[in-house]
Amino acid sequence: MFINRDIFPELEAHLASKQVTVITGMRRTGKTTLLKKLIEVSGIGQKLFFDMERLDYRELFSEKNYEAIVFALVQRGISFSEKVLIGIDEIQLVPNLPSVVKYLYDHYDVKFILTGSSSYYLKNRFDESLAGRKRIFEVYPLSFGEMLNFKGIAHVPPGREFAQVPFSLSEFERLKYLYEEFIDFGGFPEVVLLDRTNGKKDLLADILSSYVNHDIASILDFKKSTEAYKLIKLLAVRVGTRLEISKISMLTGINRRSVEEYLELFEQTYLIRTIPVTSNSPDREIVKAKKLYFQDNGIASMSADLGSGSKFENAVFNQLRHFGEISYYSLKSGNEIDFILDKEVAFEVKETPIEVHLKTIASLAKNLGISKVHVVGRKAENVFDGYVWGGNIR
């Protein structure tokens, strides 16, 4: 059964465009499911689906004579005198595929829907071959609201107005255990749909192993997979902290330049996200260092024994990023605002917040001319004006 994703209406609307629809994101985030559903709902009469995990399909699209590919598709009953829809899964497995897609796009009336697991691959392979011919859609692990949908839990998503939703103790009690599950295990669809805790942990370990052994190893030398995994575990311990490249280099024995290249690669392949600092007065503020977060809480938890507060902060980051651009603010004295949304709203993240936390963040936010401030809490022992329960960010 197909369960709707927040991105699906936008994907469905793009079916009417001649442009190539490219769906990318980390492994097991649901790209193939979305691709198959788009093929199903398309009004185009002639439809083909190819999974590049199959060697015979890889061989077909590796053909150097592109008209030979056309001939092979005609043999499958396709008429190129009419519009054709072609869905291709796991495009990163065929290095020459962008050139094939460009040729067919330019010479025939073909609508392509493509999926790929590596943003790094897409940016480097597709920018030149399909410039102006594609639109890339990024698919992430489920948001908390999507997780509730997958579990069949009725709820009304507040959208961008989540900070204005009055706290409801009954809603908190109804959803708090599900929110705790989101904090602990993240939002990979398969993980969400499993009931057993041990099964979730095993599946997350498998997803992380696949990422390292397939996505990373396909881009780097296979011998560097162990080095990459070592770095991932070290980064997970540093969730929510400023990146200190020199210290990471010293602890791992990996030279500084290689650490920077790994970080760029991890970010481009959807494992981590770094956020910049917002600054008005460089002499008083930290202006360069970025803060680190993992794009899925379950993966972060599998990579290191995270503290409760770090897991909660990482979860809030993954919730807020669906609503706009995220940055942070920090003074050299150590005072800090955890998150700033679209340079307009400031958030402090505390598991058990009290009203003084709101006053502190409001004072800091004045430096940036920000008047909208909130404290995001995990627990509901103290509820006050400006308090936002984390489970309402969905």
C-alpha positions in Angstrom: 0.0 0.0 0.0 1.3 3.4 -1.0 1.5 5.9 1.9 1.6 9.5 0.7 4.8 11.6 1.3 4.8 15.4 1.6 6.9 15.7 -1.6 4.6 13.6 -3.7 2.2 16.3 -4.9 5.2 18.3 -6.2 6.5 15.2 -8.0 3.2 14.4 -9.5 2.8 18.0 -10.8 6.2 17.6 -12.5 4.9 14.7 -14.6 3.4 17.3 -17.0 6.8 18.8 -17.6 9.1 17.7 -20.4 12.0 18.1 -18.0 13.7 14.9 -16.6 12.4 14.2 -13.0 15.4 13.2 -10.9 14.7 11.8 -7.4 17.7 11.6 -5.2 18.5 11.0 -1.5 20.1 8.5 0.8 19.4 4.8 0.3 16.1 3.3 1.6 14.4 6.7 2.0 11.6 5.6 -0.4 12.7 6.8 -3.8 11.8 3.6 -5.6 8.3 3.6 -4.1 7.8 7.1 -5.3 9.0 6.3 -8.7 6.7 3.3 -9.1 3.7 5.4 -7.9 4.5 8.2 -10.3 4.5 5.7 -13.2 1.2 4.3 -12.0 -0.6 7.6 -11.8 0.9 9.0 -15.1 -1.6 9.5 -17.9 1.1 8.5 -20.5 0.0 5.3 -22.2 3.4 3.8 -22.9 5.4 3.0 -19.7 8.7 1.2 -19.0 10.5 0.6 -15.7 14.1 -0.4 -15.4 15.9 -1.3 -12.2 19.7 -0.9 -12.8 20.4 -3.5 -10.1 19.6 -6.0 -13.0 22.7 -6.7 -15.0 20.8 -7.1 -18.3 19.4 -3.6 -17.9 22.8 -2.2 -17.1 24.1 -3.9 -20.3 21.3 -2.4 -22.3 21.9 1.2 -21.2 25.7 0.8 -21.5 25.3 0.3 -25.2 27.5 2.9 -27.1 25.2 3.0 -30.1 22.2 4.8 -28.7 19.9 3.9 -31.6 20.6 0.3 -30.7 18.9 1.1 -27.3 16.0 2.6 -29.2 15.7 -0.5 -31.3 15.8 -2.7 -28.2 12.9 -0.7 -26.6 10.9 -1.0 -29.9 11.4 -4.7 -29.6 9.6 -4.5 -26.2 6.6 -3.0 -28.0 7.3 0.7 -27.6 6.4 3.1 -30.4 8.5 6.3 -30.4 6.0 8.0 -32.7 4.0 8.6 -29.5 5.0 9.8 -26.0 6.8 7.3 -23.8 7.4 7.3 -20.0 10.6 5.7 -18.9 11.4 5.2 -15.2 14.9 4.2 -14.3 15.9 3.2 -10.7 19.5 3.4 -9.3 21.0 5.5 -12.1 24.3 5.7 -10.4 25.1 2.1 -11.4 25.5 3.1 -15.1 28.1 5.8 -15.6 27.1 6.5 -19.2 23.4 6.9 -18.4 23.2 10.7 -18.4 24.4 10.7 -22.0 21.8 8.1 -23.0 19.1 10.1 -21.3 20.2 13.3 -23.1 20.2 11.6 -26.5 16.7 10.1 -26.1 15.4 13.4 -24.5 16.6 15.4 -27.5 15.5 13.1 -30.3 12.3 11.5 -29.0 9.2 12.5 -27.0 10.2 10.7 -23.8 9.4 11.7 -20.2 12.1 10.3 -17.8 11.8 9.7 -14.1 15.2 8.7 -12.6 16.3 7.8 -9.1 19.8 7.8 -7.7 21.3 7.4 -4.2 24.2 9.8 -4.5 23.9 13.6 -4.8 27.6 13.6 -5.5 27.2 11.5 -8.5 24.2 13.5 -9.8 26.0 16.8 -9.5 29.1 15.7 -11.2 27.6 13.6 -13.9 24.3 15.3 -14.7 25.2 19.0 -14.6 27.0 18.9 -17.9 25.0 16.3 -19.7 21.5 17.5 -18.7 22.0 21.2 -18.1 18.5 22.8 -18.3 16.8 19.4 -19.0 16.3 18.2 -15.4 14.9 19.1 -12.1 16.2 17.4 -9.0 13.9 16.4 -6.1 15.6 15.4 -2.8 13.9 12.8 -0.6 14.8 12.6 3.1 13.8 10.2 5.9 10.3 10.8 7.1 9.4 13.9 9.1 7.6 13.3 12.4 4.3 14.1 10.6 5.0 11.6 7.9 5.9 9.0 10.5 2.5 9.4 12.1 0.9 9.0 8.6 2.9 5.8 8.1 1.7 4.4 11.4 -1.9 5.4 10.6 -2.1 7.9 13.5 -4.7 10.6 13.0 -3.2 14.1 13.4 -3.6 17.7 12.0 -0.2 18.9 10.8 0.2 22.6 12.0 2.8 23.3 9.2 4.8 26.5 9.6 2.4 27.7 12.3 3.6 25.0 14.7 4.9 27.6 17.1 1.4 29.1 17.4 -0.3 25.9 18.3 -1.4 26.0 22.0 0.0 23.2 24.1 -2.5 20.3 24.7 -1.7 17.9 27.5 -4.0 15.3 25.9 -2.2 15.5 22.6 1.1 15.3 24.4 0.1 12.1 26.2 -1.4 10.6 23.0 1.7 11.2 20.9 4.7 11.4 23.3 5.7 7.8 22.9 5.7 8.0 19.2 7.8 11.2 19.4 10.3 9.4 21.6 10.4 6.6 19.0 11.2 9.2 16.3 14.0 10.6 18.5 15.5 7.2 19.1 15.1 5.6 15.7 14.6 8.3 13.1 12.5 8.2 10.0 13.6 5.6 7.5 10.3 4.1 6.2 11.2 0.5 6.8 12.5 1.3 10.3 9.3 3.2 11.1 7.1 0.3 10.0 8.9 -2.3 12.2 7.5 -2.9 15.6 10.5 -4.7 17.3 13.2 -2.5 18.8 15.9 -5.1 18.0 14.7 -5.3 14.4 14.9 -1.5 14.1 18.5 -1.5 15.3 19.5 -4.3 13.0 17.9 -2.5 10.0 19.6 0.8 10.8 22.9 -1.1 11.0 22.2 -2.5 7.6 21.3 0.9 6.1 24.6 2.4 7.5 26.6 -0.5 6.2 25.0 -0.2 2.8 25.8 3.5 2.7 29.5 3.0 3.5 30.0 -0.2 1.4 28.0 1.0 -1.7 27.6 4.8 -1.9 30.9 5.8 -0.3 32.9 2.9 -1.7 31.6 3.5 -5.2 32.9 7.1 -5.1 36.1 6.5 -3.2 38.7 3.7 -3.2 37.1 0.6 -1.6 40.0 0.5 0.8 38.9 3.8 2.3 35.5 2.4 3.5 37.0 1.6 6.9 38.5 5.0 7.3 35.2 6.6 6.3 33.3 4.5 8.9 35.8 5.5 11.6 35.2 9.2 10.8 31.4 8.8 10.8 31.5 7.3 14.3 33.6 10.2 15.5 31.3 12.8 13.9 28.2 11.2 15.5 29.7 12.0 19.0 29.9 15.6 17.9 26.3 16.1 16.9 25.2 19.7 17.7 28.8 21.0 18.1 31.0 23.2 16.1 33.3 21.4 13.7 36.9 21.6 14.6 38.7 20.1 11.6 42.2 20.1 13.2 41.0 18.2 16.2 39.1 15.7 14.1 42.2 15.2 12.0 44.4 14.6 15.1 42.0 12.1 16.6 41.5 10.1 13.4 45.0 10.3 12.0 43.4 11.5 8.7 45.0 14.6 7.3 43.1 17.9 7.4 42.4 18.1 3.7 41.1 14.6 3.5 38.8 15.3 6.5 37.4 18.3 4.7 36.8 16.2 1.6 35.1 13.4 3.6 32.8 16.0 5.2 31.8 17.4 1.9 31.1 14.0 0.6 29.1 13.0 3.6 27.0 16.1 3.2 26.5 15.7 -0.6 25.4 12.1 0.0 22.8 13.0 2.6 24.4 11.6 5.7 25.1 14.8 7.5 24.2 18.5 7.3 26.3 21.4 8.5 24.6 24.7 9.3 26.3 28.2 9.2 26.4 30.8 11.9 24.5 34.0 11.7 26.6 37.1 12.5 26.2 40.9 12.8 29.3 41.8 14.8 32.4 39.6 14.0 34.5 41.0 16.8 32.0 39.6 19.4 30.7 36.5 17.6 31.9 33.3 16.2 31.6 33.8 12.4 33.2 30.8 10.6 32.6 27.5 12.4 29.7 25.4 11.2 27.6 23.1 13.4 27.1 19.4 12.6 23.9 17.3 12.5 23.0 13.9 11.1 20.1 13.8 8.6 18.5 10.8 10.5 18.4 10.3 14.2 18.5 6.5 13.9 21.7 6.6 11.9 23.3 9.0 14.4 22.3 6.7 17.3 23.7 3.7 15.5 27.0 5.4 15.0 27.7 6.5 18.6 26.3 6.3 22.1 24.6 9.7 22.0 23.5 11.5 25.1 19.7 12.2 25.5 20.1 15.9 24.9 22.2 15.5 21.7 19.6 13.1 20.3 16.8 15.5 21.0 18.6 18.5 19.5 19.4 16.4 16.4 15.7 15.4 16.1 14.6 19.1 16.4 17.1 20.0 13.6 15.6 17.4 11.3 12.2 18.7 12.0 12.9 22.4 11.6 14.9 21.9 8.3 11.6 21.1 6.5 10.4 24.6 7.2 13.3 26.7 5.8 16.9 27.6 6.1 18.6 26.8 9.5 21.5 28.7 11.1 22.7 29.3 14.6 24.2 32.2 16.6 27.1 32.1 19.1 29.0 34.7 21.0 32.7 34.2 21.9 31.6 34.2 25.5 29.8 30.8 24.9 26.2 32.1 24.9 24.4 30.6 21.9 21.1 30.3 20.1 20.6 26.7 18.9 18.6 27.4 15.8 17.5 30.3 13.7 14.8 29.7 11.1 15.0 31.8 8.0 16.8 34.5 10.0 13.4 35.4 11.5 12.7 33.0 14.4 15.0 31.8 17.2 14.8 28.5 19.0 16.5 27.2 22.1 16.3 23.4 22.6 15.9 22.1 26.1 14.7 18.7 27.3 13.1 20.2 30.3 12.8 23.9 29.7 12.0 26.6 32.2 10.9 30.2 31.6 14.4 31.6 32.2 15.6 29.8 29.1 13.2 31.9 27.0 14.4 35.1 28.6 18.0 34.2 27.9 17.4 33.5 24.2 15.2 36.6 23.8 18.2 38.7 25.1 20.6 37.1 22.6 18.1 37.4 19.7 17.9 41.2 20.2 21.5 41.3 18.9 20.1 40.1 15.6 16.9 42.1 15.6 14.8 38.9 16.1 11.7 39.3 18.2 10.2 35.8 17.6 11.7 33.4 20.1 10.7 30.0 21.4 12.0 27.2 23.6 11.5 23.7 22.2 10.9 21.1 24.9 10.9 17.3 25.1 9.0 17.1 28.4 6.0 19.1 29.6 6.8 19.7 33.3 6.8 23.4 32.7 4.6 25.0 30.1 4.7 28.7 29.5 4.2 31.3 26.7 6.9 30.6 24.1 7.1 26.9 24.9 6.8 24.6 21.9 6.5 20.8 22.4 8.9 19.1 19.9 6.1 16.8 18.8 4.2 19.7 17.3 6.9 20.4 14.8 5.5 18.3 11.9 
